[in-house]
Amino acid sequence: MPTDCISYQESGYFTSLINDYLNQKSDLQSLYHRFPSLENFEKQFLEKEKNFNSDIEKRKTLVSVLEKQYSGLSVSDLTKWNILALENPKTFTVTTGHQLNLFTGPLYFLYKIVSTINLTKQLKLKYPEYNFVPVYWMATEDHDFEEINYFNLHGKKVRWNTESGGPVGRLSTKGLEEVFEVFSLELGIGKNAEYLKKLFEESYVRHNNLADATRFLANELFGKTGLVILDADSKELKKHFAPYVKEELLNQTAHKKVLETSEKLKNYNIQVNPREINLFYIEDDFRERIILQNGFYYVNNTELKFTETEILELLKNHPEKFSPNVIMRPFYQEVILPNLCYIGGGGELAYWLELKSYFEAANVTFPILLLRNSVLLATEKQ
């Protein structure tokens, strides 16, 4: 069957910024580290190996946290091997991230993970002496519940009606029994329908919070491929991030550096704008911005207020109470993972392109950025 190919750039789907990135336009080359070609990965993992492996405790902590998070799950031999391999200095990750959309939400949730798995296979073939682990980073600390509390089926929106103001990963799955009933009726009968009903029920009705439910679902779909699923809402992991949180609280480096980079992007639409402090304070039931005013650190929309000494003491004892925003989340990822590449959509790559100078200032290796695969079905008439 003959096929015609058009490039992403010719599709009319992507912004001028992403098209210029794919075309490796010279004006943008200072905003990324290495372009995503297989040959460039060798330089990337040699640099990351030197940069990341200087602190061997990071790898030990990562493995320990993952083993705890996977306890109680049916884990494939390949995923078990990949988790343990992360302690090896010759092991690196390829990462994609996504919100905890109910029952996966948009189809590109699946494309992103498939793209990540496929790239690790390609890298292993080209560089067999190294190990490459596909990672799905769950956006458990996000608090925009309205973006994730539904999915579309048969032209209808199936919505989970509950309240949430805190990090969505900690949200109780109470109330999803009613969603399951609506979902089951809409699916009807048949082999595939029964499989989907069972998958939904085992994921959401039998787990206590949304992070556990999403981990179960992604593991059921992709566990045999060796996918490793990470919830970074972890005190142990954030201990390694704490020095950078301290820098942000005291010196607001992210704000300064990202603003500088935004000047280079003034001919494009800026995806995100940095705040003076790019951190939230989180509890189970809220996630609010930290604001510096007149020498005090306030938690927005609360009565919480800290002196510099008090907030640094809080960071030392409870790093889990500090949550990175969209500017610092990618940075957190690269601090705690031996990561080579981030795979995301056009909007995600657009905000990553604002961050390189911040990474350089902190001496953290900037990852290779790869646009995820996209799929479009068109009828013959179209």
Phi, psi and omega in degrees: 000119183291145178231151174246139180248136169236151181281164172305319183297329182272354187287338184078008186264331189259157181288166179298328179297313181292321176300317180292326175295313180296329178276001180054045180299136187300328181297337184261352190294339176283351185263356174221163189271300179221140179285148185284080168243151182302325181295326182288343182292331179297314177298323182294312184284335174293320177291315181295323179301315180291319185286313188279323188281002177291341177237095185291341180294333180300315181293319179297318179296316181301313180296316180299316179296316181296320179298320177295316183292333180268356181297135181092349178266154170279110189249131180293156178300323182292319177294318176303315181297317180297321179297312180294326181296338182296345176279346181279128180299344180265012180253135180227163182246156164239129192236141163232157180226155178199157176294165181272057180301139180300124179052043179080334182067230184299149180298334183291348167306317180287318181300319182298316180291318178299318178300320182293314179298315182296322180293321179297326177294317178298317181294322180295322178295321183278327183232071189295342181282352178246162177247143183228122187247125176282131183236132168256115179271111179282130181278064186288338184270353177298149180237012180272079187296327183296339180279344190236357192270026181204166166214162182257136180214126179054038179077006180244149177264118177264114189243143175264109183267098176207173181254142177207133175231349181261190177299129190293334180298332181271358185291133177296144178275009178303135181101347180281351173298320179294321176297320179299320179296315179296315180300315182297317179296321182291327181288325183080213184244166180131163184299311180294322179298317180295322178298315182292322177299313181297319181296317179295313183297314181293329181283310194255327183277333185259007176238152190275334180221168188290329178296312179297321180295316182290322177300314179301314182298310181295325178291322176296321183282324191231003185303323183293342180275353181093008179302136175249128185251126186240132169253108185274005174282076191217130178299318182297315179292323183287344172298324179285339179271343188306320179300327180281329173295317178300315178300320180293318180295320186272323189237351177052045184297320182301315181301313183295313185289320181291325175298321177299315181293324181303329177298326180286345182252016187295343177274000179239169172284124179287129185285313179221150177248134182287152172259168180301317172238122187261050182224149170250158168257131183235144165230180182299328188248006174202157175218108187231150182295145171268128184237132178261120179218126175052038176084000179244151177257116180255147171260116186306140177063022176222177176268002185287135183209135184226144166282171177301314180299318182293319184286329176289327175292320176298317179299319180297317185269332184221066180298339180293347180276357180250126185237126180290145174273192186298334178284317185267346180299313177301324180294316177304316179304313184285339176286321187260348179247145171279064194265142179257325193211141171248132179251123182207177177280179183301318180296321179294313180298329180298318180280333173299324182293350176272355196252351191300318182295329176295315177300317181297319180297328182266359181059044175244131184296129178278132185283163168291140181249124182237127177291131181295161172293150175234153179227134175226128176261128180233139177285165178300321180296320178295000000 
